[in-house]
Amino acid sequence: MAGTSHGHTPAAWTGVTIAFIGFCIAGVFMVAANQPGFWAGIGVVLLGGVVGLAMRAAGLGMPKESAAMAQARAAAVQQQIENAAGTQVRPEAQGQAQAPQTQAV
């Protein structure tokens, strides 16, 4: 997943950070047996989701892929599948076998 930059956007980082803070608030108030504080923390968690979605709508999330880019990616994947299916040529088949290496004493 690292190659796709999944989640590495300001919208994702901000939304997750706010939700994490809300989770911490809810956890503290749950241990303290304080229901209003717990629900306030849950509200902050939900606010994190709303802020992340709003930032994505404002253009701070992952850019949407064009149809041409999706088609090019599909063609590249298909080419990789065909290459892996056995169309690769080994050096011995080309007559370019390498001589065995010997060690000098």
Buried (B, 14 or more C-beta within 10 A) or exposed (E): EEEEEEEEBBBBBBBBEBBEBBBEBBEEBBEEEEEEBBEBBBEBBEBBBEBBEBBBEEEBBBEEEEEEEEEEEEEEEEEEEEEEEEEEEEEEEEEEEEEEEEEEE
